[in-house]
Amino acid sequence: MEQDKEKFPSELRLDLASKDWVIIATGRGKRPEMFKNTKEAKSDMRKEDCPFCNIEPGVKASVAFLDGQEIDLSQNEDSIPKKWTTLVIPNKFPAFIPAEKLEERIEGGLYQRINAVGYHDLLLTRDHEKSLANLPQEKVKEVFDAYQARYLQLKISPYVNYVSIFHNHGPSAGASQPHPHSQIIASPLIDVDLKNALLIGKKYQEENKKCLYCEMIKWELKARERIVFENDHFLALCPFASKSAFQVIVTPKAHKAYFEEIAEEEKEALAEAFKAVLLKLYKGLNDPDYNFYLHTSPCGDKDYDFHHWHWTIMPKTSVWAGFEIGSRMEISTIEPEKAAEYLRQQ
C-alpha cells in the first residue's frame, strides 16, 4: 500500500452525499503547518466607525438575546434594545425581499424569472473584536439560540421553502465587514447542492433501509482516523472526500433531520463542538479566513426523515483556479486523515 502511495501521489475520492469527486493531491508535498495563514492583519476598523456597533435609527430587530436570555421584543419600546449580546436585524442590502406574492415570468418561451421573495438577515454578536473562536462557550451557544429562534420565525413565512444560515470570516471568505456576523436567508428555492444531497440520501435509504449519514458516522467512529472532536451529542470530522484542506463537518451523532428541533442540551453540546473546532483552526492555521454553513431539511410538510442535518466549516487555504472552476472537481493538497490529526493536536 505504501508503495502505491509513492507511485500515485494523488487520488480521487467520492463524496457519498453529493456524488462529487474530489482530488487529494498529496504529491504537492504540503505539511499541515504549511497551511497557516500568512496574509496581512485583518481590518482594524474602529468601533466608532463600525455600522454594526452603531446601528442606524429605525432598524428593527427580529431576535435579541442578552447574556443567554431571549429579549421579549414586543415589550421593547425601542427598535433595538439598549442592551443586547446577540442580535438579528434585516440586511441593509438584501438579496431577498419580503413581498405579498411570488411572481413568475417567462421570457421568449424559454427563460424563467422569479422575483426574489424572502428574507435576508444579519446576526450580530456584540463584541467588535472577538470572532466565534475567541468567544466564551456560552456566547457561542447564544448564537445557536438566535439561529434557532429566527429559523422558527422564518419557516412559517409565506413563500419560504428553505432557510440558509452561513457565516463568512475574513475578506477572502467574503466578509465585507470585520465585525463578526452571520447571515440568514429565507428563500422559495432550495440550493442545488442540498437538493442533490436529498435525492442521494433518499435513494440510499430506499435501497438500504438506512440513513447514509448515520452509516458514515458509524464508520468514522469505528475508524477514528478523521475525527477532530467529539462529545456525547456531536462529532466533528474531516470528511473522507474533503472538498478543501481542513474542511470540517459538525454533525449530530443521533439521526436528526431538522436543525430547528434542536434541544437545549444539544445546543450546549453543539456550542462546545463548534468552539473547539474553530479554536483549533484559529491556533493551527493562524486564524484563517473561513466560511461555515448549515445544511438542514427544507421547510414545509414534506417528510425528510432520510436527511441528517449538519454544519460544514471550510477554511480558505487555497484559491480555485481554472481546473477547479471548469471541472467542479476540487483539489485538496492534504489528506483528511493528516488534517484531522494535526487539528486534534491543537
C-alpha positions as CSV (number, residue, x, y, z in Angstrom):
1,M,0.0,0.0,0.0
2,E,2.8,2.4,0.9
3,Q,4.4,1.6,-2.5
4,D,1.2,2.5,-4.3
5,K,1.1,5.8,-2.4
6,E,4.6,6.7,-3.6
7,K,3.7,5.7,-7.2
8,F,0.4,7.5,-7.2
9,P,0.7,10.7,-5.1
10,S,-2.8,11.9,-5.9
11,E,-6.1,10.1,-5.6
12,L,-9.8,10.6,-6.4
13,R,-12.3,10.3,-3.6
14,L,-16.1,10.1,-4.0
15,D,-18.3,12.2,-1.7
16,L,-21.2,9.8,-1.0
17,A,-23.6,12.5,0.0
18,S,-23.2,14.6,-3.2
19,K,-21.6,12.1,-5.7
20,D,-18.9,14.7,-6.4
21,W,-15.4,13.6,-7.0
22,V,-12.5,15.4,-5.3
23,I,-8.8,15.1,-5.8
24,I,-6.4,14.6,-2.9
25,A,-3.1,15.8,-4.4
26,T,-0.7,14.8,-1.7
27,G,2.2,14.7,-4.2
28,R,2.4,18.5,-3.9
29,G,4.1,17.8,-0.6
30,K,2.4,20.2,1.8
31,R,2.7,19.5,5.5
32,P,-0.2,20.6,7.9
33,E,1.7,23.6,9.3
34,M,2.3,25.0,5.8
35,F,-1.4,25.9,5.6
36,K,-1.1,28.5,8.3
37,N,-2.5,31.9,7.4
38,T,0.3,34.4,6.4
39,K,-1.8,37.2,5.0
40,E,-1.8,40.8,6.4
41,A,-3.7,41.6,9.6
42,K,-7.4,41.9,9.3
43,S,-9.1,45.3,9.1
44,D,-8.6,47.5,12.2
45,M,-11.9,49.4,11.7
46,R,-12.6,51.3,14.9
47,K,-15.8,50.6,16.8
48,E,-16.7,54.3,16.3
49,D,-16.9,53.7,12.6
50,C,-18.5,50.2,12.6
51,P,-22.1,50.1,11.3
52,F,-22.8,47.0,13.4
53,C,-21.6,48.8,16.6
54,N,-23.7,51.8,15.6
55,I,-26.9,50.6,14.1
56,E,-28.9,53.2,12.3
57,P,-32.1,54.5,13.9
58,G,-35.3,52.9,12.8
59,V,-33.8,49.4,12.2
60,K,-36.0,46.8,13.9
61,A,-34.6,43.6,15.4
62,S,-36.4,40.3,14.9
63,V,-34.5,38.4,17.6
64,A,-32.4,39.6,20.5
65,F,-30.5,37.9,23.4
66,L,-28.9,39.3,26.5
67,D,-26.5,37.0,28.3
68,G,-28.3,33.9,27.4
69,Q,-31.8,35.1,27.8
70,E,-34.1,36.0,24.8
71,I,-35.5,39.5,25.0
72,D,-39.2,40.0,24.5
73,L,-39.2,42.5,21.7
74,S,-42.9,43.1,21.9
75,Q,-42.3,44.7,25.2
76,N,-39.4,46.8,24.0
77,E,-40.2,50.4,23.2
78,D,-37.1,50.9,21.1
79,S,-36.4,49.3,17.7
80,I,-33.2,47.9,19.1
81,P,-32.9,47.0,22.8
82,K,-30.4,49.2,24.7
83,K,-28.6,46.1,26.0
84,W,-28.0,43.0,23.9
85,T,-25.3,40.4,23.3
86,T,-26.7,38.8,20.1
87,L,-29.0,40.5,17.7
88,V,-30.8,39.6,14.4
89,I,-31.6,42.6,12.1
90,P,-32.5,43.0,8.4
91,N,-29.6,43.2,6.0
92,K,-29.3,46.8,4.6
93,F,-28.5,45.3,1.2
94,P,-30.8,42.3,1.0
95,A,-30.6,39.6,-1.8
96,F,-34.2,38.5,-0.9
97,I,-37.0,40.9,0.0
98,P,-40.4,40.3,1.6
99,A,-43.4,40.6,-0.8
100,E,-47.1,39.7,-0.8
101,K,-46.8,37.4,-3.8
102,L,-44.4,35.3,-5.8
103,E,-44.3,36.5,-9.4
104,E,-43.0,34.2,-12.2
105,R,-42.3,35.3,-15.7
106,I,-41.3,33.5,-18.9
107,E,-39.1,35.3,-21.4
108,G,-39.3,34.2,-25.0
109,G,-40.9,30.9,-24.0
110,L,-37.6,29.8,-22.7
111,Y,-36.1,31.8,-19.8
112,Q,-37.9,31.7,-16.4
113,R,-37.7,34.5,-13.9
114,I,-39.0,34.6,-10.3
115,N,-38.8,37.6,-8.1
116,A,-36.5,37.1,-5.1
117,V,-39.2,37.0,-2.4
118,G,-37.9,36.1,1.0
119,Y,-35.8,37.5,3.9
120,H,-32.2,38.4,4.4
121,D,-30.9,39.0,7.9
122,L,-27.7,39.7,9.8
123,L,-26.9,38.0,13.1
124,L,-24.5,40.2,15.1
125,T,-22.5,39.3,18.2
126,R,-21.8,42.3,20.4
127,D,-18.0,42.1,20.7
128,H,-16.4,44.0,17.8
129,E,-13.1,42.3,18.1
130,K,-13.7,38.7,19.0
131,S,-14.5,36.0,16.4
132,L,-16.5,33.0,17.4
133,A,-13.3,31.1,18.1
134,N,-12.4,33.5,20.9
135,L,-15.9,34.0,22.5
136,P,-16.8,32.1,25.7
137,Q,-18.7,28.9,25.0
138,E,-21.9,30.3,26.5
139,K,-21.8,33.2,23.9
140,V,-21.3,30.6,21.1
141,K,-24.3,28.8,22.4
142,E,-26.3,32.0,22.3
143,V,-25.5,32.3,18.6
144,F,-27.2,28.9,18.1
145,D,-30.1,30.1,20.2
146,A,-30.6,33.0,17.9
147,Y,-30.2,30.9,14.8
148,Q,-32.9,28.6,16.0
149,A,-35.2,31.4,17.2
150,R,-35.1,33.2,13.8
151,Y,-35.4,29.9,11.9
152,L,-38.6,29.1,13.7
153,Q,-40.0,32.5,12.7
154,L,-39.0,32.3,9.1
155,K,-40.0,28.7,8.3
156,I,-43.7,29.6,8.7
157,S,-43.4,32.7,6.5
158,P,-45.1,32.8,3.0
159,Y,-43.0,31.5,0.1
160,V,-40.2,30.3,2.4
161,N,-39.1,26.8,1.4
162,Y,-35.6,26.9,2.7
163,V,-33.6,28.8,5.4
164,S,-29.9,29.2,4.8
165,I,-27.6,30.1,7.7
166,F,-24.0,30.9,7.0
167,H,-21.0,32.8,8.4
168,N,-18.2,34.4,6.5
169,H,-15.0,35.1,8.5
170,G,-12.3,37.2,6.8
171,P,-12.0,39.1,3.5
172,S,-11.2,36.1,1.3
173,A,-14.2,34.3,2.7
174,G,-16.5,37.2,1.6
175,A,-16.8,39.1,4.9
176,S,-17.3,42.8,3.8
177,Q,-17.3,44.0,7.4
178,P,-14.7,43.0,10.1
179,H,-17.3,42.9,12.9
180,P,-18.2,39.2,13.4
181,H,-21.6,38.4,11.9
182,S,-23.6,35.7,10.3
183,Q,-26.3,35.8,7.6
184,I,-29.7,34.2,7.4
185,I,-31.5,33.9,4.1
186,A,-35.0,32.6,3.7
187,S,-36.0,31.8,0.1
188,P,-38.5,30.0,-2.1
189,L,-35.7,27.9,-3.6
190,I,-33.7,25.0,-2.3
191,D,-30.0,25.3,-3.1
192,V,-28.7,22.9,-5.7
193,D,-26.1,21.1,-3.5
194,L,-28.7,20.4,-0.8
195,K,-31.3,19.2,-3.4
196,N,-28.7,16.8,-4.8
197,A,-27.9,15.5,-1.3
198,L,-31.6,15.0,-0.6
199,L,-32.0,12.9,-3.7
200,I,-29.0,10.8,-3.0
201,G,-29.9,10.3,0.7
202,K,-33.5,9.3,-0.2
203,K,-32.3,6.8,-2.8
204,Y,-29.8,5.3,-0.3
205,Q,-32.5,4.9,2.3
206,E,-34.9,3.3,-0.2
207,E,-32.2,0.8,-1.3
208,N,-30.6,0.1,2.0
209,K,-33.3,0.9,4.7
210,K,-30.6,3.0,6.4
211,C,-29.6,6.7,6.6
212,L,-26.5,7.3,4.5
213,Y,-25.1,9.9,7.0
214,C,-25.7,7.6,10.0
215,E,-23.7,4.9,8.2
216,M,-20.8,7.3,7.5
217,I,-20.8,8.4,11.2
218,K,-20.8,4.8,12.3
219,W,-17.8,4.1,10.2
220,E,-15.9,7.2,11.3
221,L,-16.5,6.4,14.9
222,K,-15.0,2.9,14.2
223,A,-12.1,4.0,12.1
224,R,-11.3,7.1,14.2
225,E,-8.8,8.5,11.6
226,R,-10.6,11.6,10.7
227,I,-12.2,12.7,14.0
228,V,-11.3,16.2,15.2
229,F,-13.5,16.4,18.2
230,E,-16.5,14.6,19.8
231,N,-18.8,14.8,22.7
232,D,-21.9,12.9,23.7
233,H,-24.1,14.5,21.0
234,F,-21.8,15.7,18.2
235,L,-19.0,14.5,16.0
236,A,-16.6,16.9,14.2
237,L,-14.5,15.3,11.5
238,C,-12.6,16.0,8.3
239,P,-14.7,14.1,5.8
240,F,-13.3,11.3,3.7
241,A,-13.7,13.2,0.5
242,S,-12.8,16.7,1.8
243,K,-13.6,19.4,-0.7
244,S,-10.8,21.6,0.7
245,A,-7.9,21.3,3.0
246,F,-9.1,21.2,6.7
247,Q,-12.8,21.0,5.8
248,V,-14.7,20.0,9.0
249,I,-18.2,18.6,9.3
250,V,-20.0,19.0,12.6
251,T,-22.9,16.6,12.8
252,P,-25.3,15.1,15.4
253,K,-24.4,11.5,16.3
254,A,-28.1,10.7,16.6
255,H,-30.3,10.7,13.5
256,K,-31.7,14.3,13.2
257,A,-33.4,15.7,10.1
258,Y,-34.3,19.2,11.3
259,F,-31.9,21.6,12.9
260,E,-34.7,23.8,14.2
261,E,-35.8,20.9,16.5
262,I,-32.5,21.0,18.4
263,A,-32.9,20.7,22.2
264,E,-31.3,22.9,24.9
265,E,-28.8,20.2,25.9
266,E,-27.9,19.6,22.3
267,K,-27.3,23.3,21.7
268,E,-24.9,23.3,24.7
269,A,-23.0,20.3,23.1
270,L,-23.0,21.9,19.6
271,A,-21.5,25.1,21.0
272,E,-18.8,23.1,22.7
273,A,-18.0,21.3,19.5
274,F,-18.0,24.5,17.4
275,K,-15.9,26.4,19.9
276,A,-13.4,23.5,20.0
277,V,-13.1,23.2,16.2
278,L,-12.9,26.9,15.5
279,L,-10.3,27.4,18.2
280,K,-8.2,24.5,16.7
281,L,-8.4,26.2,13.3
282,Y,-7.5,29.5,14.9
283,K,-4.4,28.1,16.6
284,G,-3.4,25.6,14.0
285,L,-3.8,27.7,10.9
286,N,-3.2,31.2,12.4
287,D,-6.8,32.4,12.3
288,P,-7.6,31.6,8.7
289,D,-10.5,33.1,6.8
290,Y,-13.3,30.6,6.6
291,N,-17.0,30.0,5.8
292,F,-19.4,27.8,7.6
293,Y,-23.0,26.9,6.6
294,L,-25.9,24.8,7.7
295,H,-27.5,22.0,5.6
296,T,-30.8,21.0,7.1
297,S,-34.1,19.7,5.8
298,P,-36.3,22.2,3.8
299,C,-39.4,23.8,5.4
300,G,-42.9,22.6,4.8
301,D,-44.9,19.5,5.4
302,K,-42.9,17.0,3.3
303,D,-41.1,14.3,5.3
304,Y,-37.3,14.4,5.0
305,D,-36.5,11.8,7.6
306,F,-33.8,10.3,5.3
307,H,-31.8,13.5,5.7
308,H,-29.3,14.3,8.6
309,W,-28.6,18.0,9.3
310,H,-25.0,19.1,9.7
311,W,-22.7,22.2,9.6
312,T,-19.8,22.5,7.2
313,I,-16.7,24.6,8.0
314,M,-14.5,25.5,5.1
315,P,-11.2,27.3,5.8
316,K,-9.8,29.3,2.9
317,T,-6.5,27.6,2.4
318,S,-6.3,28.0,-1.4
319,V,-7.9,29.8,-4.3
320,W,-9.9,28.0,-7.0
321,A,-8.1,28.1,-10.4
322,G,-9.2,27.1,-13.9
323,F,-9.3,23.4,-13.4
324,E,-11.5,23.6,-10.3
325,I,-13.8,26.1,-11.7
326,G,-14.1,24.4,-15.1
327,S,-14.5,20.8,-13.8
328,R,-16.2,21.5,-10.5
329,M,-13.7,19.0,-9.1
330,E,-11.8,20.4,-6.1
331,I,-8.1,19.7,-5.5
332,S,-7.2,19.3,-1.8
333,T,-3.4,19.1,-1.1
334,I,-3.5,17.3,2.2
335,E,-5.2,14.0,3.2
336,P,-8.1,14.5,5.6
337,E,-6.5,12.0,7.9
338,K,-3.4,14.2,8.3
339,A,-5.5,17.3,8.6
340,A,-7.6,15.8,11.4
341,E,-4.5,14.5,13.2
342,Y,-3.0,18.0,13.1
343,L,-6.2,19.7,14.4
344,R,-6.5,17.2,17.2
345,Q,-3.1,18.3,18.5
346,Q,-4.1,21.9,18.7
